[in-house]
Amino acid sequence: MVPNICFSWSRNALIEGLDVSLKWNLNLPQGALKLPIKPIEKPKITQMKYPIKNKLIFLSLLGIMLTLLSCQPKEELRVLQFNIWQEGTVIPGGFDAIVEEIVRTDAHLVAFSEVRNYNKSNFNERIIAELELRGLKFYGDKSYDSGLISRYPIESYSALYPVKDDHGSITKARINVDGDVLAFYSAHLDYLNCSYYMPRGYSGNTWEELAEPITDVADLLAVSRASKRDDAIKVFIEDAKEEIGQGSQVIIGGDFNEPSHRDWIAENKDLYDHKGVVIEWECTKLLEEAGFIDTYREQYPDPVKNPGFTYPSYNSRIAIDKLTWAPKSDERERIDFIFYNKTSQLKLKDVVIVGPDASIVKSEVFVEDKDLFSKPTKVWPSDHKGLLAVFEF
């Protein structure tokens, strides 16, 4: 056995000089051979002529100690945004596939879109019970339209923006993450007045073909503002500001049913049937102006190199005409997001699209080759792709 020798030092005064004490601790197993070690006398430290040097020595050592402390492993927080397509009922085996993806991605927090509680059931209760059979303990409460579950205890759970006439919702939970409060929000925003279909020649309300594409930015924004999406985001921002003021960390995941203002830019105005349109879609812009960070664009800032499309996703278990709303166009969009507050203790470690690596373009299957995917091993339950963000906390 190698002897365990400890050395420690202490400093008493910066100005008068440096006082150093040495302490030797030799730990040997009982009965082991004791090595002859000559006693070490405490060094005689005389008054130093240059007290400033003493201060520099101390500060240097302090800096080394702080650096070592900062190298300690941080906790990982895995957040999954998941549109579950009518609670997994559209795809055969969809409910079990939702469970499988939560297990496979090792998610700690899950934001659901399209919670329905069919047949007077409680979707969150059912999903939590099924996950417990897999050895995973989750917490949650009943909600509608949007919902969430957490592997950390939930202090409160509420409908921050309750659904009304199917115009979207935001569910909120205050979660205790090892003593720190995390305000976690799940958003499923209004699906009507989706004016990003209009440049593609389709109505954003009926999805019938238009006489011609509409590309005027003022007209597109006016239709989009007639939705309740921006109203819901403004309610979130006000509530999140209060949470941040109390020292909480904030994450929101959701199907926004609206693209990002960072994705319809001059560089791709002639791609994806944008028809030359450059437009600042408002929900993501409001979030960014309020200090929230789009995880996917933080890691992949160029929408030409990494478009990050999440809808419409190809799904081999259903006919293509059930997956597309604009069958003659390229309707691919990134409308599923995870945002977090810029001033938080959270640091983005990784983000990946969850789901098949194929989309639908003009009613044809198109394999995406610009983005990375965490692909399902079995059934995929949705017409959206999910998003997994991994944070250091």
Backbone hydrogen bonds, N-H to C=O, Kabsch-Sander energy under -0.5 kcal/mol:
donor,donor_aa,acceptor,acceptor_aa,energy
4,N,27,N,-1.1
5,I,3,P,-0.7
6,C,4,N,-0.5
6,C,25,N,-0.8
19,D,17,G,-0.5
20,V,18,L,-0.6
23,K,8,S,-0.5
25,N,6,C,-0.7
27,N,4,N,-1.2
27,N,25,N,-0.7
28,L,26,L,-0.6
32,A,29,P,-2.1
35,L,33,L,-0.6
37,I,35,L,-0.7
38,K,36,P,-0.5
41,E,39,P,-0.6
45,I,43,P,-0.8
46,T,44,K,-0.6
53,K,50,Y,-1.0
54,N,50,Y,-1.1
55,K,51,P,-1.9
56,L,52,I,-2.1
57,I,53,K,-2.5
58,F,54,N,-2.5
59,L,55,K,-2.6
60,S,56,L,-2.3
61,L,57,I,-2.3
62,L,58,F,-2.5
63,G,59,L,-2.3
64,I,60,S,-2.0
65,M,61,L,-2.3
66,L,62,L,-2.5
67,T,63,G,-2.1
68,L,64,I,-2.3
69,L,65,M,-2.2
70,S,66,L,-2.1
71,C,67,T,-0.8
71,C,68,L,-0.6
72,Q,69,L,-1.6
77,L,391,F,-2.6
79,V,77,L,-0.6
79,V,389,A,-3.1
80,L,109,L,-2.9
81,Q,79,V,-0.5
81,Q,387,L,-3.1
82,F,80,L,-0.5
82,F,111,A,-2.9
84,I,82,F,-0.7
84,I,113,S,-2.2
87,E,114,E,-1.0
88,G,84,I,-2.1
88,G,85,W,-1.0
89,T,85,W,-0.5
89,T,86,Q,-1.5
90,V,85,W,-0.9
94,G,88,G,-0.5
94,G,91,I,-2.1
95,F,88,G,-0.5
97,A,93,G,-1.7
98,I,94,G,-2.0
99,V,95,F,-1.8
100,E,96,D,-2.4
101,E,97,A,-2.3
102,I,98,I,-1.8
103,V,99,V,-2.2
104,R,100,E,-3.0
105,T,101,E,-2.4
106,D,102,I,-0.6
106,D,103,V,-0.8
107,A,102,I,-1.5
108,H,78,R,-2.9
109,L,78,R,-2.0
110,V,149,I,-2.3
111,A,80,L,-2.9
112,F,110,V,-0.6
112,F,147,G,-3.2
113,S,82,F,-1.8
114,E,145,D,-1.9
115,V,145,D,-1.8
120,K,117,N,-0.7
121,S,117,N,-0.6
121,S,118,Y,-1.3
123,F,121,S,-0.5
126,R,122,N,-2.3
127,I,123,F,-2.9
128,I,124,N,-2.5
129,A,125,E,-2.0
130,E,126,R,-2.1
131,L,127,I,-2.2
132,E,128,I,-1.9
133,L,129,A,-1.3
134,R,130,E,-0.7
134,R,131,L,-0.7
135,G,132,E,-1.6
136,L,131,L,-2.4
138,F,136,L,-0.6
139,Y,150,S,-3.3
141,D,148,L,-0.5
145,D,115,V,-2.8
146,S,144,Y,-2.2
147,G,112,F,-1.7
149,I,110,V,-1.7
150,S,139,Y,-2.4
151,R,108,H,-2.4
155,E,153,P,-0.5
155,E,174,R,-3.2
156,S,174,R,-1.2
158,S,172,K,-2.8
160,L,158,S,-1.1
160,L,170,I,-0.8
161,Y,170,I,-2.3
167,H,164,K,-1.0
169,S,188,H,-2.3
170,I,161,Y,-1.8
171,T,186,S,-2.8
172,K,158,S,-3.1
173,A,184,F,-2.3
174,R,156,S,-2.1
175,I,173,A,-0.6
175,I,182,L,-2.9
176,N,153,P,-2.6
177,V,175,I,-0.9
177,V,180,D,-3.4
178,D,176,N,-1.0
180,D,177,V,-1.7
182,L,175,I,-2.8
182,L,180,D,-0.5
183,A,249,Q,-3.4
184,F,173,A,-2.9
184,F,182,L,-0.7
185,Y,251,I,-2.5
186,S,171,T,-2.8
187,A,253,G,-2.5
188,H,169,S,-2.6
189,L,255,D,-2.1
190,D,167,H,-0.7
194,C,204,G,-2.1
195,S,193,N,-1.7
197,Y,194,C,-1.8
198,M,195,S,-1.3
200,R,197,Y,-0.6
201,G,198,M,-1.8
202,Y,197,Y,-1.9
203,S,208,E,-2.5
210,L,201,G,-2.8
214,I,198,M,-1.8
215,T,213,P,-0.6
220,L,216,D,-2.3
221,L,217,V,-2.6
222,A,218,A,-1.9
223,V,219,D,-2.1
224,S,220,L,-2.2
225,R,221,L,-2.6
226,A,222,A,-0.8
226,A,223,V,-0.8
227,S,224,S,-1.6
232,A,228,K,-2.1
233,I,229,R,-2.1
234,K,230,D,-2.1
235,V,231,D,-1.8
236,F,232,A,-2.2
237,I,233,I,-2.6
238,E,234,K,-2.0
239,D,235,V,-2.1
240,A,236,F,-3.2
241,K,237,I,-2.2
242,E,238,E,-1.3
243,E,239,D,-1.9
244,I,240,A,-2.9
245,G,241,K,-2.2
246,Q,242,E,-1.0
246,Q,243,E,-0.7
247,G,244,I,-1.6
248,S,243,E,-2.6
249,Q,181,V,-2.2
251,I,183,A,-2.2
252,I,339,F,-2.5
253,G,185,Y,-2.4
254,G,337,F,-2.4
255,D,187,A,-1.7
256,F,254,G,-0.8
256,F,335,I,-2.7
257,N,335,I,-0.6
263,D,260,S,-1.6
264,W,260,S,-0.6
265,I,263,D,-0.7
268,N,265,I,-1.2
269,K,266,A,-1.0
271,L,268,N,-2.0
274,H,271,L,-1.9
276,G,269,K,-3.2
277,V,274,H,-1.6
279,I,264,W,-1.3
281,W,279,I,-1.0
285,K,281,W,-0.9
286,L,282,E,-3.0
287,L,283,C,-1.9
288,E,284,T,-2.5
289,E,285,K,-2.6
290,A,286,L,-1.3
291,G,288,E,-1.6
292,F,287,L,-2.3
293,I,340,Y,-3.2
295,T,293,I,-0.7
295,T,338,I,-2.5
298,E,294,D,-1.8
299,Q,295,T,-1.8
300,Y,296,Y,-2.8
306,N,302,D,-2.5
310,T,333,E,-2.6
311,Y,333,E,-1.9
313,S,383,D,-3.3
314,Y,358,A,-2.3
318,I,315,N,-1.5
322,K,319,A,-1.7
323,L,320,I,-2.0
324,T,320,I,-1.2
329,S,326,A,-2.1
331,E,329,S,-1.0
333,E,311,Y,-2.8
335,I,333,E,-0.8
337,F,254,G,-2.7
337,F,335,I,-0.5
339,F,252,I,-3.0
340,Y,293,I,-1.4
341,N,250,V,-1.6
342,K,291,G,-2.9
344,S,341,N,-1.6
347,K,392,E,-2.1
349,K,390,V,-3.3
350,D,390,V,-1.8
352,V,388,L,-2.3
353,I,372,L,-1.2
354,V,386,G,-2.1
355,G,353,I,-0.5
355,G,374,S,-2.0
359,S,366,F,-3.3
360,I,312,P,-1.2
361,V,364,E,-2.9
362,K,329,S,-2.2
364,E,361,V,-1.4
366,F,359,S,-2.7
368,E,357,D,-3.0
368,E,366,F,-0.5
374,S,353,I,-3.1
375,K,373,F,-0.9
385,K,310,T,-2.5
386,G,354,V,-3.2
387,L,81,Q,-1.9
388,L,352,V,-2.8
389,A,79,V,-2.7
389,A,387,L,-0.5
390,V,350,D,-3.4
391,F,77,L,-3.1
391,F,389,A,-0.5
392,E,347,K,-3.0
393,F,75,E,-3.1
